[in-house]
Amino acid sequence: MKSPRQFSQCLIHPEFSPTALKVALVVGSALFVINQGSAVITGQMNRQRWLAAGITYIVPYLVNIHGQYVSKIRH
């Protein structure tokens, strides 16, 4: 990685964001169902579980942005 500042600018860059959002939606939703599905069904969602659910979507977004960023700086 060239610099944390350059990477942080990529987090909302129009070239990277659309793909990362799609990946986050698909992968995050699958992980949400796996990790929180039973809690949603049984009504056991609390603040901690909702926080974990949010992170479930953020991680695939960040991983995808990182992959696109690394790929671009290598070429």
Backbone hydrogen bonds, N-H to C=O, Kabsch-Sander energy under -0.5 kcal/mol:
donor,donor_aa,acceptor,acceptor_aa,energy
7,F,3,S,-2.2
8,S,4,P,-2.7
9,Q,5,R,-1.8
10,C,6,Q,-1.2
10,C,7,F,-0.6
11,L,7,F,-0.7
11,L,8,S,-0.7
12,I,9,Q,-0.9
13,H,10,C,-1.0
16,F,13,H,-0.9
17,S,13,H,-2.9
20,A,16,F,-2.0
21,L,17,S,-2.9
22,K,18,P,-1.8
23,V,19,T,-2.5
24,A,20,A,-2.7
25,L,21,L,-2.3
26,V,22,K,-2.3
27,V,23,V,-2.8
28,G,23,V,-0.6
28,G,24,A,-1.7
29,S,25,L,-1.6
30,A,26,V,-2.0
31,L,27,V,-2.6
32,F,28,G,-2.6
33,V,29,S,-2.3
34,I,30,A,-2.2
35,N,31,L,-3.0
36,Q,32,F,-3.3
37,G,32,F,-0.7
37,G,33,V,-1.1
40,V,36,Q,-2.2
41,I,37,G,-2.4
42,T,38,S,-2.3
43,G,40,V,-0.9
44,Q,39,A,-2.9
45,M,39,A,-0.6
50,W,46,N,-2.3
51,L,47,R,-2.1
52,A,48,Q,-2.2
53,A,49,R,-2.3
54,G,50,W,-2.1
55,I,51,L,-2.1
56,T,52,A,-1.8
57,Y,53,A,-0.8
57,Y,54,G,-0.9
58,I,54,G,-1.7
59,V,55,I,-2.4
61,Y,57,Y,-1.2
62,L,58,I,-2.5
63,V,59,V,-2.6
64,N,60,P,-2.3
65,I,61,Y,-2.5
66,H,62,L,-2.6
67,G,63,V,-2.3
68,Q,64,N,-2.5
69,Y,65,I,-2.7
70,V,66,H,-2.8
71,S,67,G,-2.2
72,K,68,Q,-2.2
73,I,69,Y,-2.3
74,R,70,V,-1.5
75,H,71,S,-0.9
75,H,72,K,-0.6
